[in-house]
Amino acid sequence: MANGATSRARALWLGAAVIVGVVMPWLVFGFQTGECFDSVSTAGSYCTSGPAVGVGGAVLLCLGGAVFVVHALRRALGGRSRTSA
């Protein structure tokens, strides 16, 4: 019974790592925002775009996601048991 529960827990950690590793960057960089500024002279007109959460927010979210993925992979693939006998 314990082996089945351990196997299921490892599969859940592995699934969470894959989902966060794929979905997090897609959500962070997939939603863009932008704005344009018009000027009388064409040289003064410009547009900007970037992640909806800002560049700093995107970096922090991706770093947090990467830390979670490493943690989840260590939990899923780690050979050392965390329970004491």
N, C-alpha and C positions, 0 to 999 in steps of 0.2 A: 504494500500500500504506500509506504513512504517513497519507494522508487517511482511510482506513478505520479505522486504529487510533486516530487522533485523534477521529474521530466516535464510535467505540465508547467511548473514555475519557470523552468529554463526556456520553454517555448514561448511563454508570455513575455519574458524579458527580451528574448531575441526579436519577437514581433514588435515590441515597443521600440526597440532600437532601430529597426528598419523603418517603421512608420515615422518616427521623429527625424531620422536621418534623411528621409526623402521629402516628407511633407513640410518640415520647418523651413528649409531654404526656398521651397516653392511658394509658400505663403508669404515669406518675408520679401522675396525679390519679385514675386509674381504680381503683386499689387503695387502699381506705380502711381505717383502723383506728379503733377506738373503745373506750371503757370507760365504765361507769356506776358511780356511787357512791351507795349507799343510806344513808339516815339515818332515824332514828326520826321526825323531823319531815319533812313533805313539802317544806318550804322548803329543807332541807339536801340533798336528793337532786338529783343532776345527772348529765348525760352529756356526754362530749366525743367529737369525731371529727376526723379529718384524714388527710392523706396518710400512707401506711405508712412512708415515709422521713422524715417530719417536714416541717414547713413550710420550714425552712432547707435541708434536703436537696432538697426539690422545687424550690425557687428555684435552687439551684446546678445541679441536673441540667438544668433548662430553659434556664438561661443557657448552660451548656456545649453543649446541643443547638442553641441559636440561633447560637452562634459557629461550630459545625460547619456548619450550614445555610448561613450567609453564605459561609464558606470554600468549600463545595462548589458553591454557585451561582456564585461568582467563577471557580472552576476550569472549570465547565461552560459558562458563558456569556461568559467573558472573551474579548475579541477579541485580546488581546496573546498572542503565542506565547511559551512559556517556553524554547524550544530556540534555540540560536544556530546561524547558518548558516556 
